[in-house]
Structures are given as C-alpha cells and as structure tokens.
Amino acid sequence: MAFLADILSRVKPSATIAVTQKARELKATGKDVISLSVGEPDFDTPQNIKDAAIDAINRGETKYTPVSGIVPLREAIAAKFKRENDLEYTPAQTIVATGGKQILFNAFMATLNAGDEVIIPAPYWVSYPEMVAICGGTNVFVETKIEDNFKLTAEALEAAITPKTKWFMFNSPSNPSGAAYSYDELKALTDVLVRHPHVWVLTDDMYEHLCYGGFKYYSPAQVEPKLYDRTLTMNGVSKAYAMTGWRIGYAAGPLELIKAMDMIQGQQTSGACSIAQWAAVEALNGPQDYIEEARGKFEERRDLVVSMLNQASGLECPKPEGAFYVYPSCKALIGKTAPSGKVIETDEDFVMELLAEEGVAAVHGSAFGLGPNFRVSYATSTDILEVACERIQRFCAACK
C-alpha cells in the first residue's frame, strides 16, 4: 500500500513558485538575476492599513475569530460589492479566508463530485486546474487566441458546456495575460450561461482595480442579474492594496454555498488572521487614494514593457487591459539556437535559457496552459524593467 495519496499523481507544483525559487537560488550564488516571475506589487502596504493593524494589536484583537470572518469585515465586504459592483449582498452572504486561493479551493471542495466538469479558459492561473483535480473534478480547457487578445468567445464557451459542467471559471483581468473583458464581451458570455441554468460561475476579480486607459470594469453578476443566484464572486486585498503577505481573500454568493464553504473552512483553517482582518476593514472602508496612484504607475510600466518587448526580435506582445502581466508570444524563436548552443524547442526552453544566459526570470506559457508564450510581471520599478527588457532584447537577438 502506497503511503502518499493517489491524487498527488494528478497535481503539479506551482510553476510560478518554482521559477521564483530557481531565481532566488541563482541569486544566492552571486548571479545577477532580475525576477519578473512573481505576481506581487513592489509597493508597500499603505500606512493607514498598517496603522489599523497596530491599533488592532493594541486593542487585544488577537483571539480566534468566527470562521467566516469578523462582522465588521463582512459588513465592509458587502458595502464594497454594493458601492463598486452594484451587487447586493448581506454580510451573511460573504466569507473571509486566508487568501483568494482558499476561497476557490473551498468552493470547489464544497461542490465538486467525481465527473463534474469545470470550464477553464486558457491561459489560466496555474492553481485553477490543480484545485479542481484535488477536489475530484474534471478540467475542461478552452484555448483562447492571441488575435482575440486571449479572450474567450461566446461560441467557444457554448461548445465547451456539457450536461456535466458544474462551474465556469472566469478571471478578468487575467493572470497571466492581463486581458480584461468589456461590458459587451462579458455580456456575450453571460448570454450563453443564462441558457444553461445548471452551470455556476466562479469569478476571480482579484485584479479588478488594476485596469488601464479608462477601461471600465464589470463583474459577471453585475452584467447579468439572472446569474446572481449561481455566481460566487471572489476578490481580495492582496493586489489592490499591496497586501499579499496579509493573506486575506473574500467572496460573496448564495447563502447555501457560503454556509457549505464555512463548514469546509471550519475543519480546515478556521478563521483568517484576526489582525489581518482588521487591516482589511481599513483597506475596504478607508481612503482609496493609493489605488489610483498605484494604477498610474502600473500603466506606465505596462506601456514601457509592451513597447520594449515588441522591439525584441521574434516576440509579439499584445497590450493588455489590466493586471500587471504581459503574455508575449515567442513562437518565432521556437526552433532557433540559444547562445548556449541549445535548440529552443519549447517556451520552457526559452525561459530557462533566458534565465541562464541573461539572468531574467519569467514563467513559460505552457505552465498556464497556452504556449509558446511566457509571462512577464511588471510589478517592479521602471529602472529594473528597462534593464530586464534590454536583456530580453539581447537574448532574442542572439538566438540564431
């Protein structure tokens, strides 16, 4: 009898974490490495949020919290959804977890049975399919195209739905492509979903506040109220407020589902960190000036990176609407020989040779389910991005 569970044979480690760790190891040996692999803002958490955490400590807010979150935070979440997304939820319809990842995991764990299908547009965040696999579901991947700016079409969604479909996993703006759906693009998808009442929607809105060029953000249940009773809307404070290490994600949805997720979480981790929850109250209820300031800087970085990567030989880099990633194609470099003498046969070969030769860490597109591409995070300073992009240009020019 094997000691480890069979499920581990169907689950892969996170490629983004693996590449980031590889970059750290190389840096520790003295190599000059620039990591563009991590999805984490380089800004500090705003001072008012840090002060709220300190105040919570001084007040003695250091005990266990309710599994679903402290009442003030659940009230702040409900108010946020009403204020920013025109979605009406009671605090009882909300839940707080240790990051957005736990929200997704709890939702799948609470709903998936063997054979249930989850439609996931590709490219996708690396953890989506692994969570589905752990929870016993079946992944149904639907590839998008670079000519469609990596956005799923209504026709492709319709073709993927079967009687076994339980969830449609939606992410806008997207990790890894940065693609964000306009009202009309989203309405085309929700029209399809309305025709299939057995399909639920799990929407990952984590990058909601990072949209550029005047892009107007919409969430699925906001566009189509008929989907309200079968939509779980997930968000968090990590990206919008530079609070990745605070580990607070949240969601709102039908009460029955929220109660089921609460039961799962009660046997898993119980409530999220009490101090981080009070910090999140301040993030949602306090001044929002930081978001606009950060968004302006990210937009400048996006424009710089897109411009410089499109000047690199063999790369094609669309300009995304949001998040802090670009997803360039390296298709023209497949089959060429890197400076080391290795033939680049895959996008993984491309990023590993780039790391070895120029010390730039990026994540291969095949890890996100669609290649030959690679993901670049521009959540770092303009000076560092300029140097990194110059190295990428040099590497591409040296491939023959």
Order of alpha helices (4+ residues) and beta strands (2+ residues): alpha-beta-alpha-alpha-beta-alpha-beta-alpha-beta-alpha-beta-alpha-beta-alpha-beta-beta-alpha-alpha-alpha-beta-alpha-beta-beta-beta-alpha
